[in-house]
Amino acid sequence: FLILFGLFSIIPMVYSVITSFKPLDELLLYPPKFMVSRPTLENYLNLPSLLSNLKVPLSRYIFNSVVISFFTTFVYIYVALMAAYAISKGTFKGRNVIFWTVQFALMFNATVLTIPTYIVMARLGWIDTYWSLIIPAFGSSLGLYLMKQFMDTNVTTAILESARLDGAKEFRIFWSIAMPMVKPAWLTLIV
């Protein structure tokens, strides 16, 4: 049963690959045919000339994607880890209220926040900048929620107290003890 559904889910990818070998007259057929009757490599041979005629080179698109995804991912995980550590192991007033707020924020889909985010970015003058893609990602509550729940169960207070007794400062405890103990959670977020 699962194999059938798995095979069904890869049909669009298989169709894309098959379609890449179709000549132009077969691409424009209606209704479209699944299989190609006259396979050709012409589409692949024309690709370099098509890419060279673009106003913005493909290398710029790749650079943008790599820079934004790597920078956003690592800063997001680091911020989520620090906030989760503070909420999970901190002793300040209001940490439960902050965590409830994070839980309520999980109810809002990112699509619902698209227009308010656009308005904020427009007022900041960040439209058509990297910041308009990077900064909103830091406010995602899923990473903070996941990290906090993982720290509650895997980072014991006894280990943290023993590190404090040995003279470790809070950042050292966070970096050398808490981060390695929640490695599965932050690796999950990276993926």
ChimeraX attribute file (.defattr): number of C-alpha atoms within 10 A of each C-alpha:
attribute: neighborCount
match mode: 1-to-1
recipient: residues
	/A:1	5
	/A:2	7
	/A:3	8
	/A:4	8
	/A:5	9
	/A:6	10
	/A:7	10
	/A:8	10
	/A:9	11
	/A:10	10
	/A:11	11
	/A:12	10
	/A:13	10
	/A:14	12
	/A:15	14
	/A:16	11
	/A:17	11
	/A:18	14
	/A:19	20
	/A:20	17
	/A:21	20
	/A:22	20
	/A:23	17
	/A:24	13
	/A:25	7
	/A:26	17
	/A:27	14
	/A:28	11
	/A:29	9
	/A:30	7
	/A:31	6
	/A:32	11
	/A:33	13
	/A:34	11
	/A:35	13
	/A:36	17
	/A:37	11
	/A:38	9
	/A:39	14
	/A:40	14
	/A:41	11
	/A:42	13
	/A:43	15
	/A:44	10
	/A:45	10
	/A:46	10
	/A:47	10
	/A:48	10
	/A:49	9
	/A:50	10
	/A:51	13
	/A:52	11
	/A:53	9
	/A:54	9
	/A:55	7
	/A:56	10
	/A:57	11
	/A:58	12
	/A:59	10
	/A:60	10
	/A:61	10
	/A:62	10
	/A:63	11
	/A:64	12
	/A:65	11
	/A:66	12
	/A:67	13
	/A:68	14
	/A:69	13
	/A:70	12
	/A:71	11
	/A:72	19
	/A:73	17
	/A:74	15
	/A:75	15
	/A:76	22
	/A:77	20
	/A:78	17
	/A:79	15
	/A:80	25
	/A:81	26
	/A:82	19
	/A:83	18
	/A:84	23
	/A:85	20
	/A:86	15
	/A:87	21
	/A:88	21
	/A:89	18
	/A:90	11
	/A:91	9
	/A:92	9
	/A:93	8
	/A:94	10
	/A:95	15
	/A:96	12
	/A:97	11
	/A:98	12
	/A:99	18
	/A:100	13
	/A:101	12
	/A:102	17
	/A:103	15
	/A:104	11
	/A:105	15
	/A:106	14
	/A:107	9
	/A:108	11
	/A:109	9
	/A:110	13
	/A:111	8
	/A:112	9
	/A:113	11
	/A:114	11
	/A:115	11
	/A:116	10
	/A:117	15
	/A:118	15
	/A:119	12
	/A:120	14
	/A:121	19
	/A:122	13
	/A:123	10
	/A:124	10
	/A:125	12
	/A:126	14
	/A:127	15
	/A:128	10
	/A:129	10
	/A:130	12
	/A:131	15
	/A:132	18
	/A:133	16
	/A:134	18
	/A:135	14
	/A:136	18
	/A:137	15
	/A:138	19
	/A:139	15
	/A:140	16
	/A:141	19
	/A:142	15
	/A:143	24
	/A:144	26
	/A:145	21
	/A:146	17
	/A:147	24
	/A:148	26
	/A:149	14
	/A:150	19
	/A:151	22
	/A:152	15
	/A:153	10
	/A:154	12
	/A:155	20
	/A:156	13
	/A:157	12
	/A:158	9
	/A:159	13
	/A:160	18
	/A:161	13
	/A:162	12
	/A:163	17
	/A:164	14
	/A:165	10
	/A:166	9
	/A:167	11
	/A:168	15
	/A:169	11
	/A:170	12
	/A:171	11
	/A:172	13
	/A:173	18
	/A:174	18
	/A:175	13
	/A:176	13
	/A:177	15
	/A:178	22
	/A:179	19
	/A:180	13
	/A:181	16
	/A:182	18
	/A:183	13
	/A:184	13
	/A:185	20
	/A:186	20
	/A:187	10
	/A:188	10
	/A:189	17
	/A:190	13
	/A:191	6
